[in-house]
């Protein structure tokens, strides 16, 4: 009979698979249906944060708005921690940390890299007129191109051009 204690076995905990790309793709799909018209920067950011929180809640995750980050604030507030726009606790999955910004902020990139280093899926939702610079891996980016006019922001779906009447090209049609 073999003594099982003579051959020690190492038990390893299973690392969750990197589902960051799938999580970011799911969020991008949800945000693709978001629309708003003539919102201020703060109103547009709040609308996007609400949509992000709703996405996580619909998946059955615990939603935390303004969740504490692993990153401390700079001096003289270094005893306090920065906050995330939205964070999610997922049963059976790594937590998700989401930041929503309309500008490129190096501090946001640093914060999300720290969150990823702490084992979270880090997602940066960037919105604005475009020209988004991708963050370093493993931070995932979801982008929303938003039109800006006179300090107001509009997010509308792309619409195909309208169908024209059945008249042949060059035919004059009496309109009135």
C-alpha positions in Angstrom: 0.0 0.0 0.0 1.3 3.4 -0.9 1.5 6.1 1.7 0.0 9.3 0.1 1.9 11.5 2.6 5.3 10.3 1.2 4.6 12.2 -2.1 3.5 15.7 -1.2 1.1 17.3 -3.7 0.9 20.9 -4.4 -2.6 22.3 -4.7 -2.9 25.4 -6.9 -5.8 27.7 -6.9 -7.2 28.2 -10.4 -6.5 31.6 -11.8 -9.6 33.0 -13.5 -9.3 33.2 -17.2 -8.6 36.6 -18.7 -12.1 37.6 -19.8 -11.2 41.3 -20.0 -11.6 41.4 -23.8 -15.0 39.7 -23.6 -16.2 42.0 -20.7 -15.1 45.1 -22.6 -16.8 43.9 -25.8 -20.0 43.3 -23.9 -19.9 46.8 -22.4 -19.1 48.3 -25.9 -22.1 46.5 -27.3 -24.4 47.9 -24.5 -23.1 51.4 -24.9 -23.5 51.3 -28.7 -27.3 51.6 -28.1 -26.8 54.7 -25.9 -28.1 58.0 -27.3 -28.3 61.5 -26.0 -28.7 65.0 -27.3 -27.4 68.4 -26.3 -25.9 67.4 -22.9 -23.2 69.3 -21.1 -19.9 67.5 -20.4 -21.0 66.6 -16.9 -24.5 65.5 -18.0 -23.0 63.3 -20.8 -20.5 61.7 -18.4 -23.3 61.0 -15.9 -25.5 59.4 -18.6 -22.6 57.2 -19.6 -21.9 56.2 -16.0 -25.6 55.4 -15.5 -25.5 53.2 -18.6 -22.3 51.4 -17.4 -23.9 50.8 -14.0 -27.1 49.5 -15.6 -25.1 47.1 -17.8 -23.4 45.5 -14.8 -26.7 45.4 -12.8 -28.4 43.7 -15.7 -25.7 41.0 -15.6 -26.5 40.3 -11.9 -23.3 42.0 -10.6 -23.0 44.1 -7.5 -22.6 47.7 -8.6 -20.4 50.2 -6.7 -20.4 53.8 -7.8 -17.5 56.0 -6.7 -15.8 52.8 -5.4 -12.5 53.2 -3.6 -9.5 52.6 -5.8 -6.2 50.9 -4.8 -4.5 54.2 -5.7 -3.9 56.7 -2.9 -4.5 60.4 -3.6 -1.5 62.6 -4.1 -0.1 64.6 -1.1 -1.3 66.1 1.1 -4.3 63.7 0.8 -2.2 60.5 0.5 -4.1 58.9 3.4 -7.2 58.8 1.3 -7.8 56.8 -1.9 -8.9 57.8 -5.3 -12.3 56.6 -6.5 -13.5 54.7 -9.6 -16.5 55.8 -11.5 -18.0 52.3 -11.3 -16.8 49.0 -10.0 -18.5 45.6 -10.1 -18.2 42.5 -7.9 -18.8 39.4 -10.0 -19.6 36.0 -8.6 -17.0 33.6 -10.1 -15.1 36.3 -11.8 -12.5 39.0 -11.2 -13.9 42.4 -10.1 -14.3 45.0 -12.8 -13.1 48.6 -12.5 -14.4 51.3 -14.9 -13.4 54.9 -15.4 -15.3 57.2 -17.8 -13.5 60.2 -19.3 -13.9 62.7 -22.2 -10.2 63.6 -22.2 -7.0 61.7 -22.1 -5.7 61.8 -18.5 -2.4 60.1 -17.5 -3.7 59.8 -13.9 -6.6 57.7 -15.2 -4.3 55.4 -17.1 -2.0 55.0 -14.0 -5.1 54.3 -11.8 -6.4 51.6 -14.2 -3.0 50.0 -14.5 -2.9 49.8 -10.7 -6.4 48.3 -10.6 -5.3 45.7 -13.2 -2.2 44.9 -11.2 -4.5 44.3 -8.2 -6.3 41.6 -10.2 -9.2 43.6 -11.6 -10.5 43.8 -15.1 -9.7 47.5 -15.9 -11.9 49.3 -18.5 -11.5 52.9 -19.7 -14.6 54.3 -21.4 -13.4 57.2 -23.5 -15.9 59.5 -25.2 -15.6 62.6 -27.3 -15.1 63.6 -30.9 -12.5 60.8 -31.6 -8.8 60.4 -31.9 -8.6 58.1 -28.9 -5.1 56.9 -27.8 -5.2 53.3 -26.7 -4.0 52.6 -23.1 -1.3 50.1 -22.4 -2.3 46.5 -21.8 -4.0 45.1 -19.9 -6.3 48.1 -19.7 -9.2 47.7 -22.1 -10.7 50.7 -23.9 -14.3 51.2 -24.9 -14.9 54.3 -27.1 -17.9 56.4 -27.9 -17.7 59.0 -30.6 -19.8 62.0 -29.6 -20.5 65.1 -31.7 -19.9 68.5 -30.0 -21.7 71.7 -30.8 -21.4 74.9 -28.8 -20.3 73.1 -25.6 -23.1 70.5 -25.9 -22.6 66.8 -26.7 -24.8 64.5 -28.8 -24.5 60.7 -29.2 -26.7 59.5 -32.0 -26.6 56.2 -33.9 -25.4 56.3 -37.5 -28.3 56.4 -39.8 -28.3 55.2 -43.4 -29.3 57.8 -46.0 -33.0 58.0 -46.7 -34.4 56.0 -49.6 -35.3 58.1 -52.6 -38.5 58.0 -54.6 -38.7 55.6 -57.5 -38.2 58.3 -60.2 -35.4 57.7 -62.7 -32.2 59.9 -62.4 -32.7 63.2 -64.2 -36.6 62.9 -64.3 -38.3 66.0 -63.0 -41.0 65.4 -60.5 -43.6 68.0 -59.7 -43.5 68.7 -56.0 -46.5 71.1 -55.6 
